[in-house]
């Protein structure tokens, strides 16, 4: 427990040295604002894997956890076998099958465009049009290994029928790269996580989609690169949601305080904490993932809540004492201990989440922890200084000319009207007329009848704690404590469909993912890597048979494909898994 005299001494120190403290905070804010301009809002695929935990401090990187062994294996071998970051393009013929010159040429165009795309893994592109896809046939006692499109791009229907024969005669193509009903074909491409430019990829794939689609052909795009490309398209809308949130908070603050000071002081506190927290990211080598952009809104609201509580207590003390400085010292000396305890417990508690082995969670924990702890500066330290400068509640400053006061009020009014109009425009764009009208109607009711509503809720709360009703509340609370955990165990953690829960079912990504599972044997890929540990160990027939037998032990494997890379003794078995049980 901090002695009260220490707190009062600290508060008087702030009031006597407010200029020096303000300059120090301003210098730090400028530094963090500059650093915040270098913050990257991009997804990092490796942040989702429980890999090595590292922290970068001003350019120096420190590793404090080695990471999960599976992810270490992936990081070790991905340069050999390729990335797990796979983009899938499906070309579907609306009428007929794909075995015609037009459709087969479109498959070739898609394959070549992906080959020329920046960030692609060249040896991870596969389709029936790619030279790496071979057709194995026997003729005259000899085994012929040729490209599926051999001797070249089909020009006639006879050439297309030859491609169809090559597909049907080779195991491992139908179901994986050609739909079982022959109505669609698949093109897959791996991308290096570090080299993906999502805006470029979006423009590239949209251009491909426009060039390939026609009245009889539809292109579907799915896979993790496209998932995060799709998520990034919503970043501007998240910014708009942030604007609407600020407008809603400003309205609630006005509705409560009915003064401009009651709006800008809490909003200033929230923005200051935001600048400090976001500016801490680049020096630590952290990026902000688009999937967690909603977190800053919650944290800013946390800063606003502390600000509102402290201002409300200051108003009470000022009306009681009538002296501005004395009211500041009295109000904040009582609020200081619980405020510090609350902020530190929240900040340290959230920081403990960083022990999780997933980098994304660690980054969010560091951001959030520093964000909350910065409330000590934005509210606990700066509020007494701000309140000592501005007019107390209900007091008009006569030290300024009348025209300047009217000018200031006019500027505030115009700014408020412009911001409100802009927020309403954004709300109409995001919600539509009906939902926006309902929200504005609720706001009007709150504005006109806030006191009766507040008094009604207060009376109900007090009444619930009196007489027999308090025992009913106790019984209801116990019942909820018992029932909620039972219902909570039914909560589904995670999703078996990668990324589907991030977007609505009708989103093009989920439509394409459903098409992939409908037309082909499965979207999920399991990669098993075996290393003999010695030079040319793969040349052992016994070892190859062992790997083959191991692949066939998977009960839900529909197809398997072995790939040997280099002469290091590495061997990969890649079962294409789906929910369909099929003998192989």
MARFIRO-380421 format. One record per residue (C-alpha): residue in three letters; residue number from 0; x, y negated, z negated. Coordinates in nm, 2 decimals. Layout:
BEGIN
 residu num      X      Y      Z
    ALA NUM      X      Y      Z
...
***
This chain:
BEGIN
 residu num      X      Y      Z
    UNK   0   0.00   0.00   0.00
    UNK   1   0.15  -0.33   0.10
    UNK   2   0.13  -0.59  -0.18
    UNK   3  -0.11  -0.87  -0.11
    UNK   4   0.15  -1.14  -0.18
    UNK   5   0.37  -1.00   0.09
    UNK   6   0.08  -1.01   0.34
    UNK   7  -0.01  -1.37   0.24
    UNK   8   0.36  -1.47   0.27
    UNK   9   0.37  -1.32   0.62
    UNK  10   0.06  -1.50   0.72
    UNK  11   0.19  -1.84   0.59
    UNK  12   0.51  -1.77   0.78
    UNK  13   0.32  -1.73   1.10
    UNK  14   0.12  -2.05   1.04
    UNK  15   0.43  -2.25   0.96
    UNK  16   0.64  -2.11   1.25
    UNK  17   0.37  -2.06   1.51
    UNK  18   0.56  -2.23   1.79
    UNK  19   0.87  -2.01   1.75
    UNK  20   0.66  -1.69   1.71
    UNK  21   0.45  -1.79   2.02
    UNK  22   0.76  -1.85   2.23
    UNK  23   0.91  -1.51   2.12
    UNK  24   0.59  -1.33   2.21
    UNK  25   0.57  -1.52   2.54
    UNK  26   0.92  -1.42   2.64
    UNK  27   0.85  -1.06   2.57
    UNK  28   0.52  -1.09   2.76
    UNK  29   0.70  -1.23   3.06
    UNK  30   0.95  -0.94   3.05
    UNK  31   0.67  -0.68   3.03
    UNK  32   0.47  -0.85   3.30
    UNK  33   0.77  -0.84   3.53
    UNK  34   0.83  -0.47   3.46
    UNK  35   0.45  -0.40   3.51
    UNK  36   0.49  -0.52   3.87
    UNK  37   0.72  -0.22   3.93
    UNK  38   0.47   0.03   3.79
    UNK  39   0.38   0.29   4.05
    UNK  40   0.02   0.42   4.06
    UNK  41   0.08   0.74   4.24
    UNK  42   0.02   1.11   4.16
    UNK  43   0.32   1.33   4.09
    UNK  44   0.24   1.69   4.16
    UNK  45   0.52   1.82   3.93
    UNK  46   0.36   1.62   3.64
    UNK  47   0.08   1.88   3.63
    UNK  48   0.33   2.17   3.58
    UNK  49   0.47   2.25   3.23
    UNK  50   0.82   2.20   3.35
    UNK  51   1.13   2.04   3.19
    UNK  52   1.05   1.75   2.96
    UNK  53   1.27   1.45   3.04
    UNK  54   1.26   1.08   2.93
    UNK  55   1.43   0.81   3.12
    UNK  56   1.55   0.50   2.93
    UNK  57   1.67   0.21   3.14
    UNK  58   1.81   0.45   3.41
    UNK  59   1.95   0.72   3.18
    UNK  60   1.76   1.05   3.19
    UNK  61   1.75   1.28   2.88
    UNK  62   1.61   1.63   2.88
    UNK  63   1.46   1.75   2.55
    UNK  64   1.27   2.06   2.67
    UNK  65   1.36   2.32   2.93
    UNK  66   1.00   2.39   3.03
    UNK  67   0.80   2.70   3.11
    UNK  68   1.00   2.98   3.27
    UNK  69   0.75   3.02   3.56
    UNK  70   0.79   2.65   3.65
    UNK  71   1.17   2.68   3.62
    UNK  72   1.16   2.97   3.87
    UNK  73   0.94   2.77   4.10
    UNK  74   1.18   2.47   4.09
    UNK  75   1.47   2.70   4.15
    UNK  76   1.33   2.89   4.45
    UNK  77   1.10   2.63   4.62
    UNK  78   1.39   2.50   4.83
    UNK  79   1.42   2.86   4.96
    UNK  80   1.07   2.97   5.00
    UNK  81   0.89   2.64   5.03
    UNK  82   0.65   2.43   4.83
    UNK  83   0.32   2.53   4.66
    UNK  84   0.19   2.20   4.78
    UNK  85  -0.01   2.33   5.08
    UNK  86  -0.23   2.13   5.32
    UNK  87  -0.49   2.33   5.51
    UNK  88  -0.66   2.22   5.83
    UNK  89  -0.96   2.42   5.96
    UNK  90  -1.08   2.39   6.32
    UNK  91  -1.43   2.52   6.36
    UNK  92  -1.62   2.58   6.69
    UNK  93  -1.99   2.50   6.64
    UNK  94  -2.09   2.72   6.93
    UNK  95  -1.92   3.04   7.04
    UNK  96  -1.57   3.15   6.93
    UNK  97  -1.23   3.00   6.94
    UNK  98  -1.11   3.21   7.23
    UNK  99  -1.13   2.95   7.51
    UNK 100  -0.86   2.72   7.65
    UNK 101  -1.01   2.40   7.50
    UNK 102  -1.02   2.53   7.14
    UNK 103  -0.69   2.70   7.16
    UNK 104  -0.53   2.38   7.29
    UNK 105  -0.68   2.19   7.00
    UNK 106  -0.52   2.44   6.76
    UNK 107  -0.19   2.37   6.93
    UNK 108  -0.23   2.00   6.89
    UNK 109  -0.31   2.03   6.52
    UNK 110   0.00   2.25   6.47
    UNK 111   0.23   2.01   6.66
    UNK 112   0.09   1.70   6.48
    UNK 113   0.16   1.86   6.14
    UNK 114   0.51   1.96   6.25
    UNK 115   0.58   1.60   6.32
    UNK 116   0.43   1.47   5.99
    UNK 117   0.66   1.31   5.74
    UNK 118   0.74   1.51   5.43
    UNK 119   0.63   1.85   5.58
    UNK 120   0.84   2.16   5.51
    UNK 121   0.92   2.28   5.87
    UNK 122   0.94   2.65   5.79
    UNK 123   0.60   2.64   5.60
    UNK 124   0.38   2.56   5.90
    UNK 125   0.17   2.85   6.02
    UNK 126  -0.10   2.90   6.27
    UNK 127  -0.17   3.12   6.57
    UNK 128  -0.02   2.85   6.79
    UNK 129   0.31   2.83   6.60
    UNK 130   0.60   3.03   6.75
    UNK 131   0.66   3.19   6.41
    UNK 132   0.33   3.37   6.43
    UNK 133   0.41   3.70   6.61
    UNK 134   0.20   3.96   6.78
    UNK 135   0.33   4.32   6.75
    UNK 136   0.22   4.57   7.01
    UNK 137   0.35   4.89   7.16
    UNK 138   0.37   4.94   7.54
    UNK 139   0.54   5.23   7.72
    UNK 140   0.70   5.37   7.41
    UNK 141   0.85   5.03   7.32
    UNK 142   0.76   4.78   7.05
    UNK 143   0.69   4.43   7.18
    UNK 144   0.72   4.13   6.94
    UNK 145   0.59   3.81   7.10
    UNK 146   0.43   3.48   7.01
    UNK 147   0.05   3.50   6.99
    UNK 148   0.03   3.23   7.26
    UNK 149   0.29   3.41   7.48
    UNK 150   0.38   3.32   7.75
    UNK 151   0.26   2.97   7.68
    UNK 152  -0.04   2.75   7.60
    UNK 153  -0.36   2.92   7.74
    UNK 154  -0.49   2.75   8.05
    UNK 155  -0.75   2.99   8.17
    UNK 156  -1.01   3.21   8.01
    UNK 157  -0.80   3.51   8.10
    UNK 158  -0.51   3.36   7.90
    UNK 159  -0.75   3.31   7.61
    UNK 160  -0.86   3.67   7.62
    UNK 161  -0.49   3.77   7.60
    UNK 162  -0.46   3.56   7.28
    UNK 163  -0.77   3.73   7.14
    UNK 164  -0.61   4.07   7.21
    UNK 165  -0.29   3.96   7.03
    UNK 166  -0.49   3.85   6.73
    UNK 167  -0.70   4.17   6.70
    UNK 168  -0.40   4.40   6.75
    UNK 169  -0.19   4.24   6.48
    UNK 170  -0.27   4.30   6.11
    UNK 171  -0.25   3.99   5.89
    UNK 172  -0.39   3.73   6.13
    UNK 173  -0.77   3.78   6.13
    UNK 174  -0.91   3.67   5.80
    UNK 175  -0.60   3.47   5.71
    UNK 176  -0.55   3.24   6.01
    UNK 177  -0.86   3.32   6.22
    UNK 178  -1.20   3.36   6.07
    UNK 179  -1.35   3.70   6.06
    UNK 180  -1.63   3.59   6.28
    UNK 181  -1.38   3.42   6.52
    UNK 182  -1.55   3.08   6.49
    UNK 183  -1.27   2.90   6.32
    UNK 184  -0.89   2.89   6.30
    UNK 185  -0.66   2.78   6.02
    UNK 186  -0.34   2.57   6.02
    UNK 187  -0.14   2.55   5.70
    UNK 188   0.16   2.32   5.62
    UNK 189   0.37   2.28   5.30
    UNK 190   0.48   1.94   5.19
    UNK 191   0.76   1.84   4.95
    UNK 192   0.61   1.69   4.64
    UNK 193   0.87   1.41   4.62
    UNK 194   0.84   1.30   4.99
    UNK 195   0.46   1.26   5.02
    UNK 196   0.33   0.92   5.13
    UNK 197  -0.04   0.95   5.06
    UNK 198  -0.14   0.64   5.26
    UNK 199   0.06   0.76   5.56
    UNK 200  -0.09   1.11   5.53
    UNK 201  -0.44   0.98   5.51
    UNK 202  -0.39   0.76   5.83
    UNK 203  -0.22   1.05   6.00
    UNK 204  -0.49   1.31   5.93
    UNK 205  -0.77   1.07   6.01
    UNK 206  -0.61   1.00   6.35
    UNK 207  -0.58   1.37   6.40
    UNK 208  -0.94   1.42   6.31
    UNK 209  -1.06   1.16   6.55
    UNK 210  -0.85   1.30   6.84
    UNK 211  -0.95   1.66   6.79
    UNK 212  -1.32   1.65   6.70
    UNK 213  -1.58   1.65   6.97
    UNK 214  -1.94   1.76   7.02
    UNK 215  -1.84   2.13   6.97
    UNK 216  -1.55   2.11   6.72
    UNK 217  -1.53   2.00   6.36
    UNK 218  -1.21   1.95   6.16
    UNK 219  -1.20   2.03   5.78
    UNK 220  -0.91   1.93   5.56
    UNK 221  -0.83   2.06   5.22
    UNK 222  -0.54   2.15   4.99
    UNK 223  -0.36   1.97   4.71
    UNK 224  -0.20   1.70   4.92
    UNK 225  -0.54   1.61   5.06
    UNK 226  -0.70   1.62   4.72
    UNK 227  -0.48   1.35   4.58
    UNK 228  -0.49   1.16   4.91
    UNK 229  -0.87   1.16   4.86
    UNK 230  -0.84   1.06   4.49
    UNK 231  -0.61   0.76   4.58
    UNK 232  -0.89   0.63   4.81
    UNK 233  -1.09   0.55   4.50
    UNK 234  -0.82   0.34   4.33
    UNK 235  -0.98   0.02   4.47
    UNK 236  -1.31   0.12   4.33
    UNK 237  -1.15   0.19   3.99
    UNK 238  -1.03  -0.17   4.00
    UNK 239  -1.38  -0.28   4.07
    UNK 240  -1.51  -0.08   3.78
    UNK 241  -1.25  -0.25   3.56
    UNK 242  -1.39  -0.59   3.67
    UNK 243  -1.74  -0.48   3.59
    UNK 244  -1.63  -0.35   3.25
    UNK 245  -1.46  -0.69   3.17
    UNK 246  -1.78  -0.87   3.28
    UNK 247  -1.99  -0.64   3.06
    UNK 248  -1.76  -0.69   2.76
    UNK 249  -1.77  -1.06   2.81
    UNK 250  -2.15  -1.06   2.81
    UNK 251  -2.16  -0.86   2.49
    UNK 252  -1.91  -1.09   2.33
    UNK 253  -2.11  -1.40   2.43
    UNK 254  -2.43  -1.23   2.31
    UNK 255  -2.26  -1.18   1.97
    UNK 256  -2.06  -1.50   1.92
    UNK 257  -2.24  -1.74   2.15
    UNK 258  -1.92  -1.93   2.20
    UNK 259  -1.65  -1.94   2.47
    UNK 260  -1.39  -1.88   2.20
    UNK 261  -1.57  -1.56   2.11
    UNK 262  -1.51  -1.44   2.47
    UNK 263  -1.16  -1.55   2.56
    UNK 264  -0.98  -1.47   2.24
    UNK 265  -1.07  -1.09   2.23
    UNK 266  -1.03  -1.07   2.61
    UNK 267  -0.69  -1.23   2.58
    UNK 268  -0.59  -0.98   2.31
    UNK 269  -0.69  -0.69   2.54
    UNK 270  -0.51  -0.82   2.84
    UNK 271  -0.19  -0.89   2.63
    UNK 272  -0.19  -0.53   2.51
    UNK 273  -0.24  -0.41   2.86
    UNK 274   0.06  -0.61   2.99
    UNK 275   0.29  -0.49   2.72
    UNK 276   0.18  -0.12   2.76
    UNK 277   0.20  -0.12   3.14
    UNK 278   0.53  -0.31   3.13
    UNK 279   0.68  -0.04   2.91
    UNK 280   0.63   0.22   3.19
    UNK 281   0.90   0.14   3.44
    UNK 282   1.19   0.11   3.18
    UNK 283   1.10   0.46   3.06
    UNK 284   1.07   0.59   3.42
    UNK 285   0.69   0.65   3.39
    UNK 286   0.43   0.63   3.66
    UNK 287   0.05   0.59   3.62
    UNK 288  -0.15   0.87   3.77
    UNK 289  -0.48   0.77   3.95
    UNK 290  -0.66   1.04   3.75
    UNK 291  -0.60   0.87   3.42
    UNK 292  -0.68   0.51   3.53
    UNK 293  -0.99   0.52   3.31
    UNK 294  -0.77   0.54   3.00
    UNK 295  -0.66   0.18   3.01
    UNK 296  -1.02   0.07   3.00
    UNK 297  -1.08   0.26   2.68
    UNK 298  -0.76   0.13   2.52
    UNK 299  -0.84  -0.23   2.61
    UNK 300  -1.18  -0.19   2.45
    UNK 301  -0.99  -0.07   2.14
    UNK 302  -0.80  -0.39   2.13
    UNK 303  -1.12  -0.59   2.17
    UNK 304  -1.28  -0.41   1.88
    UNK 305  -1.00  -0.51   1.64
    UNK 306  -1.01  -0.87   1.77
    UNK 307  -1.39  -0.90   1.72
    UNK 308  -1.37  -0.76   1.37
    UNK 309  -1.10  -1.00   1.26
    UNK 310  -1.27  -1.30   1.42
    UNK 311  -1.60  -1.21   1.25
    UNK 312  -1.43  -1.19   0.91
    UNK 313  -1.25  -1.52   0.97
    UNK 314  -1.59  -1.69   1.05
    UNK 315  -1.73  -1.56   0.73
    UNK 316  -1.44  -1.69   0.52
    UNK 317  -1.44  -2.03   0.69
    UNK 318  -1.81  -2.08   0.62
    UNK 319  -1.74  -1.98   0.26
    UNK 320  -1.42  -2.19   0.20
    UNK 321  -1.45  -2.47   0.46
    UNK 322  -1.07  -2.48   0.51
    UNK 323  -0.93  -2.33   0.83
    UNK 324  -0.58  -2.22   0.72
    UNK 325  -0.71  -2.09   0.39
    UNK 326  -0.98  -1.89   0.57
    UNK 327  -0.72  -1.74   0.80
    UNK 328  -0.50  -1.63   0.50
    UNK 329  -0.79  -1.49   0.30
    UNK 330  -0.96  -1.30   0.59
    UNK 331  -0.64  -1.15   0.74
    UNK 332  -0.49  -1.07   0.40
    UNK 333  -0.79  -0.84   0.34
    UNK 334  -0.79  -0.70   0.70
    UNK 335  -0.41  -0.65   0.73
    UNK 336  -0.38  -0.32   0.53
    UNK 337  -0.66  -0.14   0.70
    UNK 338  -0.57  -0.28   1.04
    UNK 339  -0.21  -0.17   1.02
    UNK 340  -0.31   0.17   0.88
    UNK 341  -0.57   0.21   1.16
    UNK 342  -0.34   0.10   1.44
    UNK 343  -0.04   0.31   1.32
    UNK 344  -0.24   0.62   1.26
    UNK 345  -0.40   0.59   1.60
    UNK 346  -0.08   0.52   1.78
    UNK 347   0.13   0.79   1.61
    UNK 348  -0.15   1.04   1.63
    UNK 349  -0.18   0.99   2.01
    UNK 350   0.20   1.00   2.04
    UNK 351   0.20   1.35   1.89
    UNK 352   0.01   1.47   2.19
    UNK 353   0.34   1.42   2.38
    UNK 354   0.47   1.75   2.24
    UNK 355   0.24   1.92   2.50
    UNK 356   0.47   2.06   2.78
    UNK 357   0.28   1.90   3.06
    UNK 358   0.45   1.58   3.18
    UNK 359   0.12   1.41   3.28
    UNK 360  -0.01   1.44   2.92
    UNK 361   0.32   1.32   2.78
    UNK 362   0.31   1.01   3.00
    UNK 363  -0.05   0.93   2.90
    UNK 364   0.04   0.98   2.53
    UNK 365   0.34   0.74   2.55
    UNK 366   0.14   0.48   2.74
    UNK 367  -0.16   0.51   2.50
    UNK 368   0.05   0.51   2.19
    UNK 369   0.24   0.19   2.28
    UNK 370  -0.08   0.03   2.40
    UNK 371  -0.25   0.08   2.06
    UNK 372   0.06  -0.02   1.86
    UNK 373   0.09  -0.34   2.06
    UNK 374  -0.24  -0.44   1.89
    UNK 375  -0.02  -0.54   1.59
    UNK 376   0.12  -0.82   1.81
    UNK 377  -0.19  -0.91   2.02
    UNK 378  -0.43  -0.92   1.73
    UNK 379  -0.27  -0.90   1.38
    UNK 380   0.02  -1.14   1.47
    UNK 381  -0.12  -1.37   1.73
    UNK 382  -0.48  -1.41   1.61
    UNK 383  -0.39  -1.62   1.30
    UNK 384  -0.18  -1.85   1.53
    UNK 385  -0.46  -1.88   1.79
    UNK 386  -0.72  -1.95   1.52
    UNK 387  -0.50  -2.21   1.36
    UNK 388  -0.49  -2.41   1.68
    UNK 389  -0.85  -2.39   1.81
    UNK 390  -1.15  -2.55   1.64
    UNK 391  -1.33  -2.36   1.37
    UNK 392  -1.68  -2.23   1.45
    UNK 393  -1.94  -2.51   1.47
    UNK 394  -1.68  -2.79   1.46
    UNK 395  -1.65  -3.03   1.76
    UNK 396  -1.31  -3.17   1.83
    UNK 397  -1.33  -3.55   1.86
    UNK 398  -0.96  -3.59   1.94
    UNK 399  -1.01  -3.56   2.31
    UNK 400  -1.19  -3.81   2.54
    UNK 401  -1.55  -3.73   2.61
    UNK 402  -1.49  -3.68   2.98
    UNK 403  -1.22  -3.42   2.92
    UNK 404  -1.45  -3.22   2.70
    UNK 405  -1.72  -3.22   2.96
    UNK 406  -1.46  -3.13   3.23
    UNK 407  -1.34  -2.84   3.03
    UNK 408  -1.69  -2.71   2.98
    UNK 409  -1.77  -2.75   3.34
    UNK 410  -1.46  -2.56   3.45
    UNK 411  -1.55  -2.28   3.20
    UNK 412  -1.91  -2.27   3.33
    UNK 413  -1.81  -2.26   3.69
    UNK 414  -1.55  -2.00   3.63
    UNK 415  -1.81  -1.79   3.43
    UNK 416  -2.07  -1.82   3.71
    UNK 417  -1.82  -1.73   3.98
    UNK 418  -1.69  -1.43   3.78
    UNK 419  -2.05  -1.32   3.71
    UNK 420  -2.15  -1.35   4.07
    UNK 421  -1.84  -1.15   4.18
    UNK 422  -1.92  -0.88   3.92
    UNK 423  -2.28  -0.86   4.04
    UNK 424  -2.16  -0.82   4.40
    UNK 425  -1.93  -0.54   4.30
    UNK 426  -2.21  -0.38   4.10
    UNK 427  -2.44  -0.39   4.40
    UNK 428  -2.17  -0.23   4.61
    UNK 429  -2.11   0.05   4.36
    UNK 430  -2.45   0.12   4.21
    UNK 431  -2.70  -0.01   4.46
    UNK 432  -2.99  -0.24   4.41
    UNK 433  -3.21  -0.02   4.18
    UNK 434  -2.94   0.07   3.93
    UNK 435  -2.80  -0.28   3.92
    UNK 436  -3.15  -0.43   3.87
    UNK 437  -3.20  -0.19   3.57
    UNK 438  -2.87  -0.29   3.42
    UNK 439  -2.95  -0.66   3.46
    UNK 440  -3.29  -0.60   3.30
    UNK 441  -3.13  -0.43   3.00
    UNK 442  -2.88  -0.72   2.97
    UNK 443  -3.17  -0.97   2.98
    UNK 444  -3.35  -0.79   2.70
    UNK 445  -3.04  -0.78   2.49
    UNK 446  -2.98  -1.15   2.55
    UNK 447  -3.33  -1.26   2.46
    UNK 448  -3.41  -1.02   2.18
    UNK 449  -3.08  -0.93   2.03
    UNK 450  -3.17  -1.05   1.68
    UNK 451  -3.50  -0.85   1.65
    UNK 452  -3.32  -0.54   1.80
    UNK 453  -3.03  -0.58   1.56
    UNK 454  -3.26  -0.62   1.26
    UNK 455  -3.47  -0.32   1.37
    UNK 456  -3.17  -0.09   1.39
    UNK 457  -3.04  -0.22   1.06
    UNK 458  -3.37  -0.15   0.89
    UNK 459  -3.38   0.20   1.03
    UNK 460  -3.03   0.27   0.91
    UNK 461  -3.10   0.14   0.56
    UNK 462  -3.43   0.33   0.54
    UNK 463  -3.26   0.66   0.65
    UNK 464  -3.04   0.64   0.34
    UNK 465  -3.32   0.59   0.09
    UNK 466  -3.54   0.84  -0.09
    UNK 467  -3.61   1.18   0.06
    UNK 468  -3.49   1.06   0.40
    UNK 469  -3.12   1.08   0.29
    UNK 470  -3.16   1.45   0.22
    UNK 471  -3.31   1.49   0.57
    UNK 472  -3.00   1.32   0.71
    UNK 473  -2.77   1.54   0.51
    UNK 474  -2.95   1.86   0.64
    UNK 475  -2.94   1.73   0.99
    UNK 476  -2.57   1.65   0.96
    UNK 477  -2.49   2.00   0.83
    UNK 478  -2.70   2.16   1.11
    UNK 479  -2.50   1.96   1.37
    UNK 480  -2.17   2.06   1.21
    UNK 481  -2.28   2.42   1.24
    UNK 482  -2.45   2.42   1.58
    UNK 483  -2.21   2.19   1.77
    UNK 484  -1.90   2.42   1.73
    UNK 485  -2.12   2.71   1.85
    UNK 486  -2.22   2.51   2.16
    UNK 487  -1.86   2.39   2.20
    UNK 488  -1.72   2.74   2.24
    UNK 489  -1.94   2.76   2.56
    UNK 490  -1.76   2.46   2.71
    UNK 491  -1.57   2.56   3.02
    UNK 492  -1.21   2.46   3.00
    UNK 493  -1.05   2.42   3.34
    UNK 494  -1.19   2.51   3.68
    UNK 495  -1.13   2.82   3.89
    UNK 496  -1.16   2.60   4.20
    UNK 497  -0.85   2.38   4.22
    UNK 498  -0.95   2.01   4.23
    UNK 499  -1.32   2.07   4.29
    UNK 500  -1.43   1.93   3.96
    UNK 501  -1.26   1.59   4.04
    UNK 502  -1.49   1.52   4.32
    UNK 503  -1.86   1.55   4.39
    UNK 504  -1.98   1.88   4.56
    UNK 505  -2.07   1.69   4.88
    UNK 506  -1.73   1.53   4.91
    UNK 507  -1.55   1.62   5.23
    UNK 508  -1.27   1.79   5.03
    UNK 509  -1.50   2.02   4.85
    UNK 510  -1.70   2.09   5.17
    UNK 511  -1.37   2.19   5.34
    UNK 512  -1.27   2.40   5.04
    UNK 513  -1.61   2.58   5.05
    UNK 514  -1.56   2.63   5.43
    UNK 515  -1.22   2.78   5.37
    UNK 516  -1.36   3.04   5.12
    UNK 517  -1.66   3.11   5.35
    UNK 518  -1.47   3.17   5.67
    UNK 519  -1.14   3.32   5.55
    UNK 520  -1.03   3.58   5.30
    UNK 521  -0.94   3.33   5.02
    UNK 522  -0.79   3.00   4.93
    UNK 523  -0.58   3.10   4.63
    UNK 524  -0.22   3.22   4.69
    UNK 525  -0.01   3.41   4.44
    UNK 526   0.36   3.41   4.50
    UNK 527   0.58   3.68   4.35
    UNK 528   0.96   3.63   4.38
    UNK 529   1.21   3.91   4.31
    UNK 530   1.58   3.86   4.30
    UNK 531   1.82   4.16   4.32
    UNK 532   2.10   3.95   4.17
    UNK 533   2.36   4.08   4.42
    UNK 534   2.47   4.01   4.77
    UNK 535   2.26   4.19   5.04
    UNK 536   2.05   4.36   4.77
    UNK 537   1.75   4.33   4.99
    UNK 538   1.90   4.58   5.24
    UNK 539   1.82   4.86   5.00
    UNK 540   1.52   5.06   5.12
    UNK 541   1.44   5.16   4.76
    UNK 542   1.41   4.79   4.66
    UNK 543   1.19   4.70   4.95
    UNK 544   0.96   5.00   4.88
    UNK 545   0.95   4.89   4.51
    UNK 546   0.83   4.54   4.61
    UNK 547   0.58   4.67   4.85
    UNK 548   0.43   4.91   4.59
    UNK 549   0.42   4.62   4.34
    UNK 550   0.22   4.40   4.57
    UNK 551  -0.04   4.67   4.63
    UNK 552  -0.11   4.71   4.25
    UNK 553  -0.31   4.38   4.25
    UNK 554  -0.67   4.48   4.24
    UNK 555  -0.80   4.17   4.43
    UNK 556  -0.53   4.13   4.69
    UNK 557  -0.68   4.12   5.04
    UNK 558  -0.36   4.08   5.25
    UNK 559   0.01   4.07   5.17
    UNK 560   0.31   3.94   5.35
    UNK 561   0.68   3.98   5.27
    UNK 562   0.93   3.72   5.36
    UNK 563   1.30   3.75   5.31
    UNK 564   1.51   3.44   5.31
    UNK 565   1.89   3.41   5.37
    UNK 566   2.14   3.67   5.24
    UNK 567   2.12   3.60   4.87
    UNK 568   1.92   3.91   4.79
    UNK 569   1.60   3.71   4.74
    UNK 570   1.27   3.87   4.83
    UNK 571   0.92   3.72   4.82
    UNK 572   0.59   3.89   4.82
    UNK 573   0.30   3.65   4.89
    UNK 574  -0.04   3.82   4.83
    UNK 575  -0.33   3.61   4.97
    UNK 576  -0.59   3.66   4.69
    UNK 577  -0.96   3.61   4.69
    UNK 578  -1.27   3.72   4.51
    UNK 579  -1.33   4.00   4.76
    UNK 580  -1.20   4.35   4.67
    UNK 581  -1.05   4.51   4.98
    UNK 582  -0.83   4.80   5.03
    UNK 583  -0.49   4.72   5.19
***
